[in-house]
Amino acid sequence: MHISNEEKDAVYKTIYNRRDTRGEFLDEEIDDKVINKLLDAAHHAPSVGFMQPWDFIVVKDKKIKQAIKNGFQVAHDEAKEMFDNEKRDVYKTLKLEGIEEAPIGICITCDRSRSGDTVIGRTANLEMDLYSSVCAVQTLWLAARAENLGVGWVSIIHHEVLRNVLDIPEDIMPIAYLCIGKVSHFHDKPELEKAGWLPRIDLDDLVHYDSWNNKKS
Ligand SMILES: Cc1cc2nc3c(=O)[nH]c(=O)nc-3n(C[C@H](O)[C@H](O)[C@H](O)COP(=O)(O)O)c2cc1C
């Protein structure tokens, strides 16, 4: 199937305009049909040995969101102590989740034994199944952006909290908790870039040719 120039432009537009959303969620429902489209897109992500190790827990219940927010708060308070003075002051000003404001939460997991112990492509590097679930996250993120929905990845939470609150079995690994919803607007740049936390690195500094030691600049 050939991708037309117009379609190609739309893909790049989606990639460059995808943002992590925390503070711009609107108090508006998302149609279940759209949620299912996002989940189906995620389910078409690549996976090692076609293992499809993901499950999706869709969260709408306010009490569950509240429990997740409490878990965030604990990890967030711990995090504040981990940065040096100057960064700590900036860290405290950042909004790093939209758990209760977003109409939908989706937890994406990884079932590490979904297709048995020996998986094509996971024989030398066991963590490939985890990366596969991350591919599902990114695919959902881009599909959501194409639907003009914001997504925020909340990683400042201990996995045990997600396990307990969402009844995730011991042998299933939580990979991501995502907040999803309609937004007032998308930022034109990463918020951490805008806040002066870190700049975007020059691509030339990251590309090596034939050897780690050989870069353009
Ligand atoms: C694995 C992962 C975990 C993240 N966890 C958080 C988080 O807990 N809170 C948050 O505000 N942003 C989180 N982010 C979003 C990043 O801060 C964001 O992607 C980055 O600053 C670039 O901004 P952009 O996504 O808007 O381009 C996470 C992103 C990734 C990929």
The ligand as a Gaussian input file, in Angstrom:
#p B3LYP/6-31G(d) Opt

LIG

0 1
 C        8.981000       6.724000      29.750000
 C        8.419000       8.097000      29.962000
 C        7.981000       8.473000      31.213000
 C        7.475000       9.761000      31.446000
 N        6.995000      10.098000      32.668000
 C        6.454000      11.320000      32.866000
 C        5.874000      11.692000      34.118000
 O        5.816000      10.914000      35.067000
 N        5.365000      12.940000      34.241000
 C        5.398000      13.841000      33.209000
 O        4.928000      14.960000      33.372000
 N        5.916000      13.513000      32.003000
 C        6.428000      12.270000      31.812000
 N        6.939000      11.942000      30.591000
 C        6.883000      12.930000      29.486000
 C        8.229000      13.545000      29.186000
 O        8.584000      14.471000      30.170000
 C        8.129000      14.202000      27.814000
 O        7.894000      13.209000      26.867000
 C        9.374000      14.966000      27.414000
 O        9.583000      16.031000      28.293000
 C        9.274000      15.503000      25.991000
 O        8.098000      16.262000      25.849000
 P        6.984000      15.912000      24.758000
 O        6.556000      14.496000      25.015000
 O        5.892000      16.902000      25.015000
 O        7.615000      16.058000      23.415000
 C        7.426000      10.682000      30.363000
 C        7.855000      10.273000      29.082000
 C        8.337000       9.005000      28.883000
 C        8.769000       8.597000      27.490000

